[in-house]
Amino acid sequence: MRVSTLFGETLRDMPADTEIVSHQTMLRAGYIRQLGAGIFSYLPLARRSLRKIEAILREEMDAIGGQEINMPVVHPAELWQKTGRWDTIDESLVRFKDRRGHDMVLAMTHEEVAADLTRTEIKSYKQLPALIYHIQTKFRDEARARGGLIRVREFVMKDSYSLDRDEAGLKLQYALHYSAYFKIGARVGLNLLAVGGDVGMMGGKVAHEFMYLTPIGEDSLVVCENCGYAANQEAAVFLKTPNTPEEAGPLTKVATPNASTIAELSDFLGIAPAGTCKAVFFMADFGPAKPAQLVTALVRGDMDVNPVLVKNHCGALNLRPAQPEEIETAGMVPGYASPVGAKVGATLVVIDDAAASANGLLAGANEPGYHLLNVKCGRDFQPDIVANIAIAVDGLPCVTCGSPLVIKRGVEVGNIFQLGTRYSTALGATFLDETGALKPVIMGSYGIGLGRLLACVAEEYRDDRGLALPMSVAPFQLSLVSLCRTVEGQSQAEALYQDLLAAGVEVLFDDRKDSSAGVKFADSELRGIPLQMVISERSMQNGGVEWKLRTGSERTIISLDSAIETVKAEISRQLAELKARTLSVPAWNE
């Protein structure tokens, strides 16, 4: 391709309203242009990079038995209504009516369609296991698109769906995807971290998220650097130690004037935070089938509530902080509240397991200026749910080895879920086993966002001059810059360009005649193409062409006769280096 005809210009000025350097760089390099909030056009350079990522995804999916299909972007609402997600997903799911008045959905994911296809195509155990995948556009009306391609509304994903007759088959396909995702990361030059994830709206029992660790990440990850435990903070657990060995004494009301926070209570009464009970109040939205309800979440005072775990355990669609009047309606006093003496049935009480097992805690007396000593769960109040609802933070002990946990930031580039039979049961995707019994197909779901993956590569591979992309992802392998001014020199540059193309090298040829050498060099660096070659009358007088790596600073002269051989050898070396990283990827251990 010639720069003189390339669609998409480089930008000299820093784009406004951009937070992340890689986003700025991709705009300046002419890779992407923003149309609206979270909606981007991919210009030729980005499109070529995405096609390379697509090729890697196809190769890795085919290698584990995948068959590529294509599923629609627009779905009848009926499928989503049968699985219950029509009512349980918020405004991020775009719903609309077609001209005939039928309810429709813009696909944000494809579990429903995959299950419906399974219903029509799978009849017998002899057809299982199976693995289907597609690379398709999706739309999710994100409340806050950010970071360029990191969080968008319209995006392209690779979705694959495993179909099995039993749990053993699901676990095998899950393990194959687990390793395949690490291979995909290695081939695009990223070191990924697999963390235990929240199943969220997808459902199922087991999920992993594949994270690129970076300070710009929007996800908080809990990591043990000693044993390797890793989980999204939304799903992480930690080792909880008992607060006291003594049995709870009698319930006793004590005056606590001007002390409503844990810190104030600890100072005033001389009780460690672990001996207190913290109450956090939410209003839970359960959708149209059930009215909203006040939720009282209880943890020990030395811990904090994890809203995601609370939402999951009580089965809510969404949580919001409760207003004081909503707390008072349940017979509790904000600042001095607890479920002790609250109106029966007025609140759903969810208590953390460490608080539930404590032998007496300090809790609110539901009277301004007073608290209760020796509050014991099960004796003084009855919880509705006992579960882990405490959030893991820096320094807490690892649940596996006891070492201090560390919080890191990351971007989720892929996820895998063991769905089980949720979708197949709802949509009638069944098969006949050897005995003639009708059973639901067991499903898994596995996704990778292409644009987000490209954004992470751009974040990892850049410097103060622009992008410096790996060979497997870069839109071209070689940037050929012509500084020739004479007709003869320009003819020689053109001949070299044609010879490189004939040899199968992907070349971006800067043939512009009205641009300075400085502009050409700056553009070549900015676009991030791995190899650079400069031809000029001066270089030819010195014996050939100037040659350098994008990530290097040393320029050498190589002969015209050896130019193609040198380029092809370096391309092979860099691709082999990336491929070698796939030889030692982690395996999933149940």
Secondary structure as the mmCIF struct_conf table of DSSP 4:
data_model
#
loop_
_struct_conf.conf_type_id
_struct_conf.id
_struct_conf.beg_label_comp_id
_struct_conf.beg_label_asym_id
_struct_conf.beg_label_seq_id
_struct_conf.end_label_comp_id
_struct_conf.end_label_asym_id
_struct_conf.end_label_seq_id
STRN STRN1 ARG A 2 ARG A 2
HELX_RH_3T_P HELX_RH_3T_P1 VAL A 3 THR A 5
BEND BEND1 PHE A 7 GLY A 8
BEND BEND2 ARG A 12 ASP A 13
HELX_LH_PP_P HELX_LH_PP_P1 MET A 14 PRO A 15
BEND BEND3 ALA A 16 ASP A 17
HELX_RH_AL_P HELX_RH_AL_P1 VAL A 21 ARG A 28
TURN_TY1_P TURN_TY1_P1 ALA A 29 GLY A 30
BEND BEND4 TYR A 31 TYR A 31
STRN STRN2 ILE A 32 GLY A 36
TURN_TY1_P TURN_TY1_P2 ALA A 37 GLY A 38
STRN STRN3 ILE A 39 TYR A 42
HELX_RH_AL_P HELX_RH_AL_P2 PRO A 44 ALA A 63
TURN_TY1_P TURN_TY1_P3 ILE A 64 GLY A 65
STRN STRN4 GLN A 67 GLU A 68
BEND BEND5 VAL A 73 VAL A 73
STRN STRN5 VAL A 74 PRO A 76
HELX_RH_AL_P HELX_RH_AL_P3 ALA A 77 THR A 83
TURN_TY1_P TURN_TY1_P4 GLY A 84 GLY A 84
HELX_RH_AL_P HELX_RH_AL_P4 ARG A 85 THR A 88
BEND BEND6 ILE A 89 ILE A 89
TURN_TY1_P TURN_TY1_P5 GLU A 91 SER A 92
BEND BEND7 LEU A 93 LEU A 93
STRN STRN6 ARG A 95 LYS A 97
TURN_TY1_P TURN_TY1_P6 ARG A 99 ARG A 100
BEND BEND8 GLY A 101 GLY A 101
STRN STRN7 ASP A 103 LEU A 106
BEND BEND9 MET A 108 MET A 108
HELX_RH_AL_P HELX_RH_AL_P5 GLU A 111 GLU A 121
STRN STRN8 SER A 124 SER A 124
HELX_RH_3T_P HELX_RH_3T_P2 TYR A 125 GLN A 127
BEND BEND10 PRO A 129 PRO A 129
STRN STRN9 ALA A 130 PHE A 139
BEND BEND11 ALA A 143 ARG A 144
STRN STRN10 ARG A 146 ARG A 146
TURN_TY1_P TURN_TY1_P7 GLY A 147 ILE A 150
STRN STRN11 ARG A 151 ARG A 151
BEND BEND12 ARG A 153 ARG A 153
STRN STRN12 GLU A 154 ASP A 164
BEND BEND13 ARG A 165 ASP A 166
HELX_RH_AL_P HELX_RH_AL_P6 GLU A 167 ARG A 187
TURN_TY1_P TURN_TY1_P8 VAL A 188 GLY A 189
STRN STRN13 LEU A 192 GLY A 196
HELX_RH_3T_P HELX_RH_3T_P3 GLY A 200 MET A 202
BEND BEND14 GLY A 204 LYS A 205
STRN STRN14 VAL A 206 LEU A 213
TURN_TY1_P TURN_TY1_P9 PRO A 215 ILE A 216
BEND BEND15 GLU A 218 GLU A 218
STRN STRN15 ASP A 219 VAL A 223
TURN_TY1_P TURN_TY1_P10 GLU A 225 CYS A 227
STRN STRN16 ALA A 230 ASN A 232
TURN_TY1_P TURN_TY1_P11 GLN A 233 ALA A 235
BEND BEND16 ASN A 243 ASN A 243
BEND BEND17 PRO A 245 GLU A 246
HELX_LH_PP_P HELX_LH_PP_P2 GLU A 247 ALA A 248
STRN STRN17 THR A 252 ALA A 255
TURN_TY1_P TURN_TY1_P12 PRO A 257 ASN A 258
BEND BEND18 THR A 261 THR A 261
HELX_RH_AL_P HELX_RH_AL_P7 ILE A 262 LEU A 269
HELX_RH_3T_P HELX_RH_3T_P4 PRO A 273 GLY A 275
STRN STRN18 THR A 276 THR A 276
STRN STRN19 CYS A 277 ASP A 285
TURN_TY1_P TURN_TY1_P13 PRO A 288 ALA A 289
BEND BEND19 LYS A 290 LYS A 290
STRN STRN20 GLN A 293 ARG A 300
TURN_TY1_P TURN_TY1_P14 GLY A 301 ASP A 302
BEND BEND20 MET A 303 MET A 303
STRN STRN21 VAL A 305 VAL A 305
HELX_RH_AL_P HELX_RH_AL_P8 PRO A 307 CYS A 314
TURN_TY1_P TURN_TY1_P15 GLY A 315 GLY A 315
BEND BEND21 LEU A 317 LEU A 317
STRN STRN22 ASN A 318 PRO A 321
HELX_LH_PP_P HELX_LH_PP_P3 ALA A 322 GLN A 323
HELX_RH_AL_P HELX_RH_AL_P9 PRO A 324 THR A 329
TURN_TY1_P TURN_TY1_P16 ALA A 330 GLY A 331
TURN_TY1_P TURN_TY1_P17 PRO A 334 GLY A 335
BEND BEND22 TYR A 336 TYR A 336
BEND BEND23 PRO A 339 PRO A 339
TURN_TY1_P TURN_TY1_P18 VAL A 340 GLY A 341
HELX_LH_PP_P HELX_LH_PP_P4 ALA A 342 LYS A 343
TURN_TY1_P TURN_TY1_P19 VAL A 344 GLY A 345
BEND BEND24 ALA A 346 THR A 347
STRN STRN23 LEU A 348 ASP A 352
HELX_RH_AL_P HELX_RH_AL_P10 ASP A 353 ALA A 356
TURN_TY1_P TURN_TY1_P20 SER A 357 SER A 357
BEND BEND25 ASN A 359 ASN A 359
STRN STRN24 LEU A 361 GLU A 367
TURN_TY1_P TURN_TY1_P21 PRO A 368 GLY A 369
STRN STRN25 TYR A 370 VAL A 375
STRN STRN26 CYS A 377 CYS A 377
TURN_TY1_P TURN_TY1_P22 GLY A 378 ASP A 380
STRN STRN27 PHE A 381 PHE A 381
BEND BEND26 ASP A 384 ASP A 384
STRN STRN28 ILE A 385 ALA A 387
STRN STRN29 ALA A 390 ALA A 390
HELX_LH_PP_P HELX_LH_PP_P5 ILE A 391 ALA A 392
TURN_TY1_P TURN_TY1_P23 ASP A 394 GLY A 395
HELX_LH_PP_P HELX_LH_PP_P6 LEU A 396 LEU A 396
STRN STRN30 PRO A 397 PRO A 397
HELX_LH_PP_P HELX_LH_PP_P7 CYS A 398 CYS A 398
TURN_TY1_P TURN_TY1_P24 VAL A 399 CYS A 401
HELX_LH_PP_P HELX_LH_PP_P8 SER A 403 SER A 403
STRN STRN31 PRO A 404 PRO A 404
HELX_LH_PP_P HELX_LH_PP_P9 LEU A 405 LEU A 405
STRN STRN32 VAL A 406 GLY A 420
TURN_TY1_P TURN_TY1_P25 THR A 421 THR A 421
HELX_RH_AL_P HELX_RH_AL_P11 ARG A 422 LEU A 427
TURN_TY1_P TURN_TY1_P26 GLY A 428 GLY A 428
STRN STRN33 THR A 430 LEU A 432
TURN_TY1_P TURN_TY1_P27 GLU A 434 THR A 435
BEND BEND27 GLY A 436 GLY A 436
STRN STRN34 LEU A 438 PRO A 440
HELX_LH_PP_P HELX_LH_PP_P10 VAL A 441 VAL A 441
STRN STRN35 ILE A 442 GLY A 449
HELX_RH_AL_P HELX_RH_AL_P12 LEU A 450 GLU A 460
BEND BEND28 TYR A 461 TYR A 461
STRN STRN36 ARG A 462 ASP A 463
TURN_TY1_P TURN_TY1_P28 ASP A 464 ARG A 465
STRN STRN37 GLY A 466 LEU A 467
TURN_TY1_P TURN_TY1_P29 MET A 471 VAL A 473
BEND BEND29 ALA A 474 PRO A 475
BEND BEND30 GLN A 477 GLN A 477
STRN STRN38 LEU A 478 SER A 482
BEND BEND31 THR A 486 THR A 486
HELX_RH_AL_P HELX_RH_AL_P13 VAL A 487 ALA A 502
TURN_TY1_P TURN_TY1_P30 ALA A 503 GLY A 504
STRN STRN39 VAL A 507 ASP A 510
BEND BEND32 LYS A 513 SER A 515
HELX_RH_AL_P HELX_RH_AL_P14 ALA A 517 ARG A 527
TURN_TY1_P TURN_TY1_P31 GLY A 528 GLY A 528
BEND BEND33 PRO A 530 PRO A 530
STRN STRN40 LEU A 531 ILE A 535
HELX_RH_AL_P HELX_RH_AL_P15 GLU A 537 GLN A 541
TURN_TY1_P TURN_TY1_P32 ASN A 542 GLY A 543
BEND BEND34 GLY A 544 GLY A 544
STRN STRN41 VAL A 545 LEU A 549
TURN_TY1_P TURN_TY1_P33 ARG A 550 THR A 551
STRN STRN42 THR A 556 ILE A 558
HELX_RH_AL_P HELX_RH_AL_P16 LEU A 560 ALA A 580
HELX_RH_3T_P HELX_RH_3T_P5 ARG A 581 SER A 584
#
